[in-house]
Amino acid sequence: MTLEEAQQKYPGATTFTFGDSAHLCTRLLDLVKAGQKRATSMALREVTHEGSPMPVVGRRDISLAWEGTPSLVIETTEVTIHRFCDVEENYALAEGENNTLEGWRNDHQAYFERNGGFDPEMELVCERFTLIEVF
């Protein structure tokens, strides 16, 4: 399916790419498709300073493969804001990337250090979602 076709099927859907590399993007998409990844987070600064759209409960979004083709559609079911240091294990495990809260913290700290900076008290937009369609 082309991006144009996906946007026609899901009018008003935003597009986004998981991760910050082709390898990570593919890994995260595979976790969503397998039902393991049901949550994602981003630094609040991406919304307030960088212009990324804030997730909205009920909105459907098209997740793109690294090269820009539509891969899947998710629907946001919950949006909360937490400091990094306050993220609880049940949320961290819902992200599907790690088996422990400590592993989640290590991987996400490294990600945020690569992408704009890290502070243990930084605020995160924590989004839970359901998988709607795989293209």
N, C-alpha and C positions, 0 to 999 in steps of 0.2 A: 504494500500500500504506500502511496506517495504521501508526503506531508500535506499537500493540498487536499487529498482525499480524506485523510484523517481529520483535518480541521473542518472539513465539510460535515463529516459524521459527528464530530464533537465541537459544535460551534461554541466559541467563548473559552475553549480550553487553552491554557497556556502551554508552552513547550519548555522543557528543561532537559539537562543531561546530568545523570548521576556521576559523581566523582570528578577527579581532576586529571585523568589520563585515560587513554583507550583501554588499558588493561583493567583499571579499577571500574570504569563504566561497564564493561562487559561482565565483570564479576558481580557487580551489584544488580544489573538487569537479570542475570541468571538466578540470583537469590530471590528476587521478586517473583520471577516466573515459577520457581520451585515452591513458593509459598513461605519461604523462610524469612524474607525481609518484608515487614509490615509497617515500618516506620523509617523516617529519615529526619535529619536535623541540619540546620544551617545557622551560621552566626547571624544574630539579629542585625548586625551592621550591614549585611547584604541587603536587607530590606530598607533600613533607615538611611544608609549612606550610598549604597551602590545601585539602588533602584530595582532590585529583584522583587517580584510580586509576593505579597504575603499570602501564604496558603489560606484558603477559606473552606470551612466545612461544607461538603456537598459539591464542591467544584471538581471537575474532572480535568486532568492534565495529561498531556502526551509526553511520555519520556522518550527521548531520542537516543539512538545508538551514537557512538562517538562521531561517526561520519555524517550525522544529521538525519538519518532516516528514522521514521517512527518505529518504535519497538513495542511499546505497550501503553495502556491507559490506566491510570489510577484515579481513585476518588478519595478525597480527603475526608476522614471521619472524625478527626480531633486535632486541634491546634492548641498548644500551650507554650509558654515561655518559661524557661528555667535557666538558672546559672549552670554553667558546665559542672561545677563542683557539687551541685544538688541533683543531677540526673540520677534517677534510681535504676536499680538493676533490671526491673521488669521492662522499663522503656529501652534501656541499652540492649537487652537481649532481643527485643522486638525489632531492632534494626537488622538483626540477622547476620551480622558480620563476625561476631565474637561469641564465645561461650561463657565469658565472665565480664563483670563490670570493669574490672581492672584492664582486661584486654581492650574493651571498648574505649576506655579513657586513654590508653596508650596510643591506639590507632587514630583516634579523633584529635588528640593533642598534636600528633605529627601532621595530620591533615590541615588543621587550623594554622599551625606554624608555617606550612607551605603556602597558605592562602590568606594572607592578611594579618597574621599574628594570633597569638594565644595568650590568654589569661585565665587562670582557673575560675575566676569569677565572671568571665564573659557570659553574656546572655545568649541563649540559643532558642531558635524557633524549633519546637519539637512537633513533628507532624506524624500522625498515624493515618494509614490509608488501607484501602482494599484494592485488589487487582480487578479491573473491569474487563480488559481485553488484551490479548497478545496478538500482535500483527505478524 
